[in-house]
């Protein structure tokens, strides 16, 4: 396991980028009224992010396509 120094987000750029997108596109867009609703909306966001959205950092395919 790699440890990163606190306050150095560029050492973990991928995670910081993913967290930012998740916050902006999911958490800030929905009012979660209960846990089942939160789980459903988060799962929908994950499916879109991994299965339907091309990623330029991967050369164009979706993460699911890239992994296979």
WODA-V415744 format. One record per residue. RES is the residue in one small letter. PHI is phi in whole degrees, 0 to 359 (* if undefined). D_CENTER is the distance of its C-alpha to the mean C-alpha in Angstrom with 1 decimal. Layout:
# WODA-V415744
<<RES PHI D_CENTER> <RES PHI D_CENTER>>
This chain:
# WODA-V415744
<<x * 20.6> <x 270 20.1> <x 255 20.5> <x 245 19.6> <x 289 21.9> <x 301 21.0> <x 80 20.5> <x 238 19.5> <x 297 15.9> <x 292 16.7> <x 287 17.4> <x 225 13.8> <x 303 12.3> <x 299 9.4> <x 295 8.1> <x 296 9.3> <x 295 7.7> <x 298 4.0> <x 300 5.8> <x 296 7.7> <x 297 5.9> <x 300 4.8> <x 297 8.4> <x 291 10.0> <x 266 9.1> <x 237 9.2> <x 297 11.0> <x 280 13.3> <x 261 14.2> <x 233 15.4> <x 258 18.2> <x 280 17.7> <x 275 21.3> <x 200 21.1> <x 296 19.0> <x 300 19.3> <x 294 18.0> <x 300 15.0> <x 298 14.2> <x 295 15.0> <x 293 12.9> <x 293 9.7> <x 296 10.7> <x 299 11.4> <x 297 8.1> <x 299 6.7> <x 297 9.9> <x 298 9.7> <x 298 6.6> <x 268 8.3> <x 249 11.9> <x 239 12.8> <x 254 11.2> <x 295 13.0> <x 241 11.6> <x 296 14.5> <x 294 13.6> <x 259 14.4> <x 89 17.5> <x 120 16.6> <x 285 15.6> <x 286 12.5> <x 303 10.9> <x 296 13.2> <x 295 16.1> <x 297 15.7> <x 286 15.8> <x 262 19.0>>
